[in-house]
Amino acid sequence: MEQVRTLTRNSKGNHFRFQRVMLIDDNEIENFVNKKLIETTGFAASIQCCLEAEEALELISKMKTEKLPELIFLDIKMPGMDGFEFLDRYAQLADEIHERIKIVMLSTSESFKDLNRANKNKFVFRFLNKPLLQAALDAIVL
């Protein structure tokens, strides 16, 4: 897990759109690229990266409510626990966690089945195809 410093303004002097986001993806390069995009666009002040869904669940379950990420970018295809298994386990967490966090699923899959499954899950705020782009970040409004 990697965490960057928390700021109140981005490099352009503007406020960040979100204070905290979490990236859950087993691909270190994708996490690095997505983190850089989020940093350079001023999307979030603090970014946590998790390479495993289980690690992310453990962190989330132990966080104080005010420290929870507002947004999670969740990869679907991961070894061990995949994105859908993460959602099943996430559903067992406390309601105050669900109220605080919105989940965006990311996938290279253009599978209609994955899209349908994601859209039917009440915890999924949005489904995006990889790669994550600035236009997609700009379109995220909670």
BELTA-V826770 format. One record per pair of residues at least 4 apart in sequence whose ideal C-beta (glycine too) atoms are under 8 Angstrom apart, sorted by the first residue. I is the first residue (numbers start at 1). J is the second residue. If there is no record, write none. Layout:
i->I j->J
i->I j->J
This chain:
i->1 j->48
i->1 j->49
i->1 j->50
i->1 j->51
i->1 j->55
i->1 j->59
i->2 j->35
i->2 j->47
i->2 j->48
i->2 j->49
i->3 j->46
i->3 j->47
i->3 j->48
i->4 j->35
i->4 j->39
i->4 j->46
i->4 j->47
i->5 j->46
i->6 j->19
i->6 j->20
i->6 j->45
i->6 j->46
i->7 j->16
i->7 j->45
i->8 j->15
i->8 j->16
i->8 j->45
i->9 j->13
i->9 j->14
i->9 j->15
i->9 j->16
i->10 j->14
i->10 j->15
i->10 j->16
i->10 j->41
i->10 j->42
i->10 j->45
i->11 j->40
i->11 j->42
i->12 j->42
i->14 j->42
i->16 j->42
i->16 j->43
i->16 j->44
i->16 j->45
i->17 j->42
i->17 j->43
i->17 j->44
i->17 j->140
i->18 j->43
i->18 j->44
i->18 j->45
i->18 j->70
i->18 j->71
i->19 j->44
i->19 j->45
i->19 j->46
i->19 j->70
i->20 j->44
i->20 j->45
i->20 j->46
i->20 j->47
i->20 j->48
i->20 j->67
i->20 j->68
i->20 j->69
i->20 j->70
i->20 j->71
i->21 j->38
i->21 j->43
i->21 j->44
i->21 j->46
i->21 j->47
i->21 j->48
i->21 j->69
i->21 j->70
i->21 j->71
i->21 j->72
i->21 j->73
i->22 j->47
i->22 j->48
i->22 j->49
i->22 j->50
i->22 j->56
i->22 j->59
i->22 j->60
i->22 j->69
i->22 j->71
i->22 j->72
i->22 j->73
i->23 j->31
i->23 j->34
i->23 j->35
i->23 j->47
i->23 j->48
i->23 j->49
i->23 j->50
i->23 j->72
i->23 j->73
i->24 j->50
i->24 j->52
i->24 j->53
i->24 j->56
i->24 j->72
i->24 j->73
i->24 j->74
i->24 j->75
i->24 j->78
i->24 j->83
i->24 j->86
i->25 j->30
i->25 j->31
i->25 j->34
i->25 j->49
i->25 j->50
i->25 j->51
i->25 j->73
i->25 j->74
i->25 j->75
i->25 j->78
i->25 j->106
i->26 j->51
i->26 j->52
i->26 j->75
i->26 j->78
i->26 j->79
i->27 j->31
i->27 j->75
i->28 j->32
i->28 j->51
i->29 j->33
i->30 j->34
i->30 j->75
i->30 j->130
i->30 j->131
i->31 j->35
i->31 j->49
i->31 j->51
i->32 j->36
i->33 j->37
i->33 j->131
i->33 j->132
i->34 j->38
i->34 j->73
i->34 j->132
i->35 j->39
i->35 j->47
i->35 j->49
i->36 j->40
i->37 j->41
i->37 j->43
i->37 j->132
i->37 j->133
i->37 j->134
i->37 j->137
i->38 j->43
i->38 j->44
i->38 j->47
i->38 j->137
i->39 j->43
i->39 j->44
i->39 j->47
i->41 j->134
i->41 j->137
i->43 j->137
i->44 j->71
i->48 j->59
i->48 j->69
i->50 j->55
i->50 j->56
i->50 j->59
i->51 j->55
i->52 j->56
i->52 j->78
i->52 j->80
i->52 j->81
i->53 j->57
i->53 j->74
i->53 j->78
i->53 j->80
i->53 j->81
i->53 j->82
i->53 j->83
i->53 j->85
i->53 j->86
i->53 j->89
i->54 j->58
i->54 j->80
i->54 j->81
i->55 j->59
i->56 j->60
i->56 j->72
i->56 j->86
i->57 j->61
i->57 j->81
i->57 j->86
i->57 j->89
i->57 j->90
i->57 j->93
i->58 j->62
i->59 j->63
i->60 j->68
i->60 j->69
i->60 j->90
i->60 j->93
i->60 j->97
i->60 j->101
i->61 j->93
i->61 j->97
i->63 j->67
i->63 j->68
i->64 j->68
i->65 j->96
i->65 j->97
i->65 j->100
i->68 j->97
i->68 j->100
i->68 j->101
i->69 j->101
i->70 j->100
i->70 j->101
i->70 j->102
i->70 j->142
i->71 j->101
i->71 j->102
i->71 j->103
i->71 j->104
i->71 j->125
i->71 j->140
i->71 j->142
i->72 j->101
i->72 j->102
i->72 j->103
i->72 j->104
i->73 j->104
i->73 j->106
i->73 j->132
i->74 j->83
i->74 j->86
i->74 j->87
i->74 j->103
i->74 j->104
i->74 j->105
i->74 j->106
i->75 j->83
i->75 j->105
i->75 j->106
i->75 j->107
i->76 j->82
i->76 j->83
i->76 j->84
i->76 j->105
i->76 j->106
i->76 j->107
i->76 j->109
i->76 j->114
i->76 j->118
i->77 j->82
i->77 j->83
i->77 j->107
i->77 j->108
i->77 j->109
i->78 j->82
i->78 j->83
i->81 j->85
i->81 j->86
i->81 j->89
i->82 j->86
i->83 j->87
i->83 j->105
i->83 j->107
i->84 j->88
i->84 j->117
i->84 j->118
i->84 j->121
i->85 j->89
i->86 j->90
i->87 j->91
i->87 j->103
i->87 j->121
i->87 j->123
i->87 j->124
i->88 j->92
i->89 j->93
i->90 j->97
i->90 j->98
i->90 j->103
i->90 j->123
i->91 j->123
i->93 j->97
i->93 j->98
i->94 j->98
i->95 j->99
i->96 j->100
i->97 j->101
i->98 j->123
i->102 j->125
i->102 j->142
i->103 j->123
i->103 j->124
i->103 j->125
i->104 j->124
i->104 j->125
i->104 j->126
i->104 j->127
i->104 j->128
i->104 j->140
i->105 j->118
i->105 j->124
i->105 j->126
i->105 j->127
i->105 j->128
i->106 j->128
i->106 j->129
i->106 j->130
i->106 j->132
i->107 j->111
i->107 j->114
i->107 j->127
i->107 j->128
i->107 j->129
i->107 j->130
i->108 j->129
i->108 j->130
i->109 j->114
i->110 j->115
i->110 j->129
i->111 j->115
i->112 j->116
i->113 j->117
i->114 j->118
i->114 j->127
i->115 j->119
i->115 j->127
i->116 j->120
i->117 j->121
i->118 j->124
i->118 j->127
i->119 j->124
i->119 j->127
i->125 j->142
i->126 j->140
i->128 j->132
i->128 j->136
i->132 j->136
i->132 j->137
i->133 j->137
i->134 j->138
i->135 j->139
i->136 j->140
